[in-house]
Amino acid sequence: DLIDIFRDRAMLPIRSGDGTIVAFIGRAPKDADPRVPKYLNSPGTSLYAKSDVLFGLWEARNAFASGARPAIVEGPFDAIAVTTACPGRNVGVAPCGAVLTAQQAAALNRATDLHAAGVLVAFDSDQAGRRAAINAYHLLSPLTGNAVAAVLPPGQDPAQILHDHGPAALAGMLASHTRPLADLVIDAEVSRWSQWLRHPEGQIRALRAAAPLIAALPPAHVARQVARLAGRLGLDHAIVTEAVTDALTEITAAGQIG
């Protein structure tokens, strides 16, 4: 029997780099069963691999040419919301899957100069969204030193904010409620040691885990993260600086940066 896999979904086209429609993505209605996937992609074909394509990348080409900053969001309706609320400033693109991939990051960098434009990551504020943001950091950090994360209210995404509060509220939030994406990565690493941070041994282990992450940052960002880490761990600034310097020496010797 034939089965309509996109039944009762709002459908949007997915375009390749030359603008050709190669697939579709469908969003379930808000009242759908919780077990129903929120977004559903066309099956993979010789023309379409969802790990290679960013929704909205083709449509963003003119905005990129005018200097707009790319904003990576979770879903196509979020991408449309960002572009609608921030014309000329931010333009939304969305992975056609759960997380950003290396192929998608490379495609974005080909479409616009990430080093010059920077990039905004506006994933949901839940645990899955934080994991996706951390994954994005590791893919984007070699391409740009200006990656920031939008701090969205719990349970809210750009599309919901636009619907509930209007474009000015969303634009204002994306302009002012941001923090360096590196903050999320370093905080997540320190949080792995949270139950031991009351002990000096735990503080030192967390320091050793986070120091290489800071050492790999662009030089202009290191001092801020050293200060943040010293405050978070309750350690002397000089101790944290020494740990980051040692980590930088090890990274450089291993040929990982520079």
N, C-alpha and C positions, 0 to 999 in steps of 0.2 A: 504494500500500500504506500501511496505517496504521503509524506508528512511535511507540513509547512513548518520549518524550523523557526521561521521569523513571525509566526502568528502573534497578533496583538502587540506588535512592537513598532515604535517610531523608527523609521529607516533613514539612514544617511549614507551617502556614497563615500567610498575611500578611493583616492586618486593616487596614481603613481607620480613619479617625478616629472613626467611630461604632461600631466593633467588627465590622462586616460583613467576612466573608472575601471578599477580592477576588482573591487569587492564592495561589500556593504557591511555596515554595523547597525545593529538594532538594539534599542533600549526598551526594557520592559516597563510597563506602567507602574506607577507608585504603589498601586494596590495589589501588585502581583504577589504570589506566594513567596515567602522568604527564601524558599529553596530554589527559586527560579533565578538564573544568573541575571544580574542587572544589565550587562551588555553581552551581546552575542555577535561574533564575527562570521563572515562567510568562511567556508572551509578553504584550506590552503589549495592553491593551484599553481600551475607553472608561471602564472602572472602575479600571484599574490602569496606572500609569506608575511604573516602579521608581525613577525619579529623585525622585519625590514622597514615597515611603513609607519609614518606618523600621520594621524588624522589631522587635516588642516594645514599641512606643510605646503601643499600646492597653492591653496587659497591665501597663504600668508606672504607669498612672494613679493607683492607690491608693498606691503607694509614693511617687510624686511628691507627692501630697497630704500625706503624712506627713513630707516633708522629705528624702527620699533624693536623692542626687546622681546625675545621669545619667552613665553610662559608655558611650562610643561605642567599639564594637569592630568587628572585620572581618566576623564571620559570626554567624548565629543561635545556633549552639551555644556560641560565646564569650559571647553575650549571656545565654543561660540559665545558663552557668557563673558569671558575675559575680553575677547576681541570686541564685543559689543560695548562693554563698559569702558574700555580704555583705548579708543581709536587713536592710532598713531603712537601710542606709548607702549602698550603690551599687546602681543598677539598670541592667542592660545593655540597650542598643539597638544595632541594626546597620543600616547602609545596605544596600539591596537592589541593590548594585552595587559597583564597585571603589572608589569614593571617596564621601565625604560631598558632598552638593549643597547649594546655597543654599536650595532648597525644603525639604530635610530639616532643615537648621539652623533655618529659620523654623518648621517644624512642631514641632520640639523646644522651641523658645522659647515657643510657644503652649501646649504641654503643661505646662511648668514654667517658673518664673522663673529663667532661667539667671544673671541678674545676682546673685541671692541664693543660688542653690544651687551655682553653679559647675558645672564639667564636667570629667570625666576622659576622656582619650583613651588607649585601650589597644590600639593596633594592633600587628601583628607587628613584630619588631625588624629585619626585613630591609629592603633598600633600598626596595622597593615600600611597605612599611609606613611608613617614614620620609617618603616622598613624600606618602602619604595623610595623615599627621599634619600635615605642613606645609600641605597644602591645607585641612585642617580648621581650622587656626589662623586663616587669613585669613577664613574664614566665621564663626568663633565669636568672634573678638576684638572685633567691634563689639557683641556681645551680652553679653559677660561679661569682667570683668577677672581672673577666677579660673579659668583653663583650665590644667590640668596634664596631663602625659603620664606614663603608667606605663612604667617601664624594665623590660621583660621579658627573660628570658634568651634568648640567640640560639636560634632554631629553636623557641621555645615560644610558645604562645598561651594565653589563659585556659582554654579547654576542655582543653588538654593538661595544663596545670598542675593543674587540678582533678582530672583523671583519675589523674595520676601521684603527686600529693602531698597531695590532699585539700583540703577547703574552707578550713581554717585557714591553710594555706600560701598559697593564692590571696588570701584576705582580707588576710593580713599583707603580701603583696607589693604589693597595690593601695593599702594604707594607708601604707607606708613607702618603697617604691621608686618614688618619683615625682620629677618635676622640672617647673618651669614649661614649658608648651608653647612659650613664646617662646624658650626656650633652643635648642630644635631648629631653629627658624627662623633665628635669628641664627647659630648654628654652621654651618648649611648654607650660608648666604650667605658666611661667612668661608672655608669650605672650597673655594668656587669659586676662591679666589685662593691656595690652599695652595702651589702651585709657585712663587709669586712672593713669599711672605711673608718670605723671607730677605733681601729687598731693601727699602729704605725706600719706593721707589715702589709696590711691591706692598702694603705695609702701609697706605699712605695710600689706595690704591684700595679695599682691603677696608674701611677705615674709612668712606670715603664711601658705600660700598654698604650697610653695616650701620647707619650712623647714622640714616637715615630710619625704619628698622624700630624702632629703640629710641625715637626721638622720638614715634612713634605709640602707644607703650605707655601704660597708665595711669600717672600720675605716681609712684605708690608703687612701681612696678617699675623705674623708669628707673635709679636709682642702682646697683642690683645689676647690671644689664646693662652699664652703663658700666664698672664694675669688672671684670666678666668679659671685656669686649672689650679693655680696656686690658691685662689680663694675657695674653690670647690673642695680641695683636698685638705685645706688648712695647713699648707706647707709654705716654707719660706720661698720667696720669689727667686732667690739665688739658686736654691736646690732644683726648682723646676727648670730654670734657665740652663743649668748644667746638664740636666737629663736630656733636654731637647738638643743641646749642642752635641752631646755624645751621640744621640740618635742620628743627627744630621751627618756626623762624621762617618758613622757606619753605613748610612744610605749612600753617601757619596762614594765611599770605598767600594761598595757593591755595584756601583754604576747604575743605581736606580733613578737618580735624578741628575740634572746638570748636563 
